Amino acid sequence: MPGTWAADMLHQQLHGKTAIITGGAGGIGRATARLFAREGAAVAIVDLNQAAGVEIAGEIAAAGGHVIFERADLTRPDDCQRVVDCTVKEFGGVHVLFNNAGIIRRASVLDVTADEWDEVMAVNVKSVFLMSRVVIPVMAKAGGGSIVNTASGWGLAGGARAAAYCASKGAVVLLTKAMAIDHGGQKIRVNCICPGDTDTAMLRSEAGQLGEAEDRFLSDAAKRPLGRVGTPDEIAQAALYLASDASSFVTGTALVVDGGGLAGSG
């Protein structure tokens, strides 16, 4: 593989593997797509944002990576099937699935609408179910693989004015554990990452949803032992660990990457 990311393939942690990354056009997904490609993976980027998806796919291809972009609504079973079919056709299989697509609506149960609740559950939970349901038979046929789901610190501890989001991420944590139990015999590992506040467009959008000034909101988000919010690249490193053979005996875990935000929680 020519290009700037192929200089030392012997040390690439995902050399020869194919990864699907949902929500791959921005934030954590974008950083992970870059990192996985640098680590030797062929990458299928999936997102609703066509322009951003084409942009990051073009960047990876220009650097010598193997990449495709598929625009898809991951709450639709047909779209999930198409994404996997296209990935298998292009790259021959799927070794890693990073279920990272997600949205947030900041509201209590009294303020969130029924439509907003359904939207959060569909994107954050149903998409994990739908994508995993299609990918698992492909992985099993090939002898195994790794599924990494993006949960949240708020999937382990509650947060204010985020009822639907907390419920959805709690569901992702326990879905992860259930899948790990069901599919360990097929050599499929299933884990989730529980990030703390990470400097993405989604985090910044929360300030607007809550009617708060962005700088004050981010300052409050940084109030944790390490004194700052995380970066997408830091969460991508956690995804790489769980996707790679470095975590070969790790399954069913919820890896907290939050600068110590939950350290004092009961």
Legacy VTK file of the C-alpha trace (Angstrom):
# vtk DataFile Version 3.0
C-alpha trace
ASCII
DATASET POLYDATA
POINTS 266 float
0.000 0.000 0.000
1.693 3.213 -1.123
1.480 6.460 0.743
2.456 8.094 3.994
0.702 5.532 6.230
2.443 2.446 4.838
6.031 2.985 5.920
6.085 0.399 8.713
3.395 -2.197 8.126
5.009 -4.671 10.530
3.981 -2.445 13.437
0.490 -1.558 12.215
-2.017 -2.911 14.726
-4.817 -3.399 12.190
-2.790 -4.466 9.162
-4.885 -6.623 6.838
-8.163 -5.924 8.643
-11.323 -4.153 7.524
-13.242 -1.818 9.827
-16.684 -0.246 9.525
-16.981 3.038 11.427
-20.448 4.521 11.872
-20.716 8.220 12.565
-17.357 8.297 10.834
-17.559 11.752 9.267
-17.046 13.847 12.376
-15.724 14.000 15.901
-14.688 10.686 17.426
-15.584 8.742 14.289
-13.453 10.918 12.057
-10.443 10.660 14.374
-10.905 6.895 14.558
-11.139 6.537 10.778
-7.802 8.335 10.407
-6.180 6.259 13.156
-7.472 2.901 11.920
-6.275 3.710 8.401
-2.836 4.672 9.720
-2.792 1.367 11.586
-3.331 -0.543 8.336
-7.083 -1.129 8.231
-9.241 -0.772 5.171
-11.970 1.570 6.399
-15.635 1.886 5.505
-16.878 5.260 6.763
-20.630 5.496 7.309
-22.504 8.705 8.002
-25.549 10.747 6.988
-23.323 13.759 6.276
-22.367 13.238 2.635
-20.006 16.196 2.300
-18.056 15.469 5.474
-17.921 11.768 4.679
-16.539 12.327 1.198
-14.012 14.798 2.626
-12.502 12.435 5.218
-12.555 9.503 2.791
-10.665 11.631 0.282
-8.121 12.624 2.916
-7.471 8.994 3.858
-7.245 7.880 0.233
-4.800 10.686 -0.585
-2.564 9.492 2.252
-2.510 5.982 0.798
-5.322 4.399 2.806
-7.938 1.987 1.533
-11.324 3.583 2.177
-14.920 3.840 1.026
-17.714 6.122 2.169
-21.336 5.038 2.389
-24.125 7.472 3.189
-26.694 5.634 5.259
-29.509 6.025 7.767
-28.507 3.404 10.317
-31.985 3.283 11.838
-33.113 1.533 8.628
-32.385 -2.209 8.299
-31.974 -2.011 4.516
-29.315 0.696 4.813
-27.366 -1.352 7.367
-27.449 -4.393 5.097
-26.273 -2.306 2.150
-23.339 -0.883 4.130
-22.108 -4.335 5.098
-22.670 -5.781 1.627
-20.713 -2.933 0.028
-17.877 -3.309 2.540
-17.604 -7.053 1.976
-17.729 -6.582 -1.787
-14.997 -3.919 -1.680
-12.653 -5.382 0.943
-13.626 -9.037 1.295
-14.889 -9.073 4.874
-15.412 -7.199 8.141
-13.054 -7.673 11.090
-13.986 -4.623 13.172
-17.291 -2.810 13.660
-17.187 0.504 15.515
-20.784 1.442 16.326
-20.169 5.111 16.987
-23.138 6.987 15.488
-24.930 8.996 18.144
-26.970 12.082 18.988
-27.962 13.903 22.158
-31.041 15.849 23.189
-30.568 17.705 26.484
-33.879 17.584 28.326
-35.580 15.990 31.320
-38.424 13.505 30.852
-40.825 16.401 31.301
-39.275 18.395 28.464
-38.151 15.840 25.898
-40.781 15.124 23.267
-41.865 11.615 22.328
-40.371 12.114 18.868
-37.046 13.247 20.334
-36.997 10.235 22.670
-37.615 7.881 19.757
-34.939 9.582 17.640
-32.283 9.265 20.359
-33.137 5.615 20.965
-33.137 4.840 17.246
-29.745 6.398 16.506
-27.965 5.475 19.732
-29.333 1.970 20.374
-31.264 0.580 17.423
-28.396 1.294 15.016
-26.049 -0.770 17.213
-28.517 -3.665 17.111
-29.120 -3.404 13.365
-25.472 -3.114 12.354
-24.347 -5.861 14.722
-27.093 -8.175 13.510
-25.769 -7.928 9.953
-22.057 -7.982 10.798
-21.954 -10.861 13.290
-22.659 -13.620 10.717
-19.903 -12.184 8.485
-17.438 -12.167 11.372
-18.455 -15.625 12.545
-17.960 -17.109 9.095
-14.438 -15.620 9.000
-13.516 -16.935 12.449
-14.168 -13.943 14.668
-13.835 -10.195 15.029
-14.235 -7.211 17.338
-17.273 -5.001 17.874
-16.738 -1.714 19.710
-19.739 0.373 20.748
-19.682 3.996 21.834
-21.562 4.302 25.116
-20.880 7.134 27.595
-20.017 7.911 31.172
-23.703 8.740 31.325
-24.415 5.117 30.513
-22.951 4.265 33.924
-24.054 7.275 35.978
-26.956 9.628 35.412
-26.719 13.242 34.309
-28.962 16.277 34.514
-31.339 17.158 31.688
-30.267 14.238 29.496
-32.873 11.570 30.230
-33.133 10.039 26.762
-29.381 10.117 26.205
-28.607 8.491 29.574
-31.226 5.812 28.951
-29.850 5.102 25.489
-26.235 4.834 26.606
-27.156 2.637 29.564
-28.842 0.376 27.032
-25.663 0.292 24.935
-23.613 -0.803 27.959
-25.862 -3.764 28.733
-26.397 -4.640 25.070
-22.614 -4.821 24.808
-22.415 -7.269 27.699
-25.253 -9.415 26.388
-23.669 -9.629 22.942
-20.310 -10.530 24.468
-21.937 -13.473 26.243
-23.867 -14.631 23.182
-21.030 -14.438 20.667
-17.847 -15.215 22.582
-18.057 -18.788 21.331
-17.764 -17.445 17.789
-14.566 -15.624 18.768
-16.339 -12.269 18.470
-15.358 -9.817 21.188
-17.829 -7.053 22.073
-16.837 -4.063 24.194
-17.883 -0.457 24.654
-16.151 2.821 25.357
-17.635 5.212 27.897
-16.157 8.607 27.021
-16.440 11.628 29.215
-17.013 15.075 27.695
-14.984 15.204 24.490
-14.319 18.290 22.384
-16.617 17.626 19.438
-19.336 19.528 17.629
-21.900 17.435 19.514
-20.529 18.543 22.880
-20.555 22.170 21.815
-24.147 21.806 20.554
-25.229 20.932 24.084
-24.503 24.477 25.230
-27.036 25.781 22.735
-29.595 23.143 23.706
-29.274 24.191 27.343
-29.223 27.921 26.571
-25.750 28.339 28.058
-22.708 30.243 26.817
-20.350 27.825 25.080
-17.216 28.951 26.918
-18.852 28.556 30.321
-20.313 25.201 29.339
-16.902 23.876 28.255
-15.291 25.260 31.397
-17.791 23.354 33.543
-17.222 20.210 31.450
-13.504 20.403 32.261
-14.123 20.094 35.997
-12.681 16.615 36.458
-9.400 15.308 37.940
-7.392 15.897 34.757
-8.833 19.408 34.473
-9.888 19.309 30.824
-12.238 17.678 28.340
-10.975 14.860 26.146
-9.988 14.990 22.495
-11.401 12.802 19.717
-7.918 11.381 19.164
-7.809 10.142 22.760
-11.096 8.292 22.375
-9.888 6.889 19.042
-6.888 5.371 20.835
-9.264 3.533 23.155
-11.223 2.267 20.155
-7.977 1.050 18.589
-7.077 -0.886 21.725
-10.444 -2.662 21.784
-10.404 -3.290 18.032
-6.892 -4.718 17.948
-5.316 -7.942 19.181
-3.852 -5.957 22.104
-7.205 -6.598 23.832
-7.496 -10.247 22.761
-8.780 -11.399 26.195
-11.095 -8.419 26.726
-14.803 -8.757 26.058
-17.980 -7.519 27.700
-16.240 -4.539 29.249
-17.178 -0.862 29.476
-13.927 1.078 29.187
-14.227 4.480 30.873
-12.155 7.193 29.158
-13.167 10.370 30.944
-10.240 12.107 32.623
-11.420 10.843 35.989
-14.915 12.250 35.750
-16.527 9.169 37.288
-13.699 8.434 39.713
-15.630 9.776 42.679
-18.933 8.156 41.745
-20.299 5.433 43.980
LINES 1 267
266 0 1 2 3 4 5 6 7 8 9 10 11 12 13 14 15 16 17 18 19 20 21 22 23 24 25 26 27 28 29 30 31 32 33 34 35 36 37 38 39 40 41 42 43 44 45 46 47 48 49 50 51 52 53 54 55 56 57 58 59 60 61 62 63 64 65 66 67 68 69 70 71 72 73 74 75 76 77 78 79 80 81 82 83 84 85 86 87 88 89 90 91 92 93 94 95 96 97 98 99 100 101 102 103 104 105 106 107 108 109 110 111 112 113 114 115 116 117 118 119 120 121 122 123 124 125 126 127 128 129 130 131 132 133 134 135 136 137 138 139 140 141 142 143 144 145 146 147 148 149 150 151 152 153 154 155 156 157 158 159 160 161 162 163 164 165 166 167 168 169 170 171 172 173 174 175 176 177 178 179 180 181 182 183 184 185 186 187 188 189 190 191 192 193 194 195 196 197 198 199 200 201 202 203 204 205 206 207 208 209 210 211 212 213 214 215 216 217 218 219 220 221 222 223 224 225 226 227 228 229 230 231 232 233 234 235 236 237 238 239 240 241 242 243 244 245 246 247 248 249 250 251 252 253 254 255 256 257 258 259 260 261 262 263 264 265
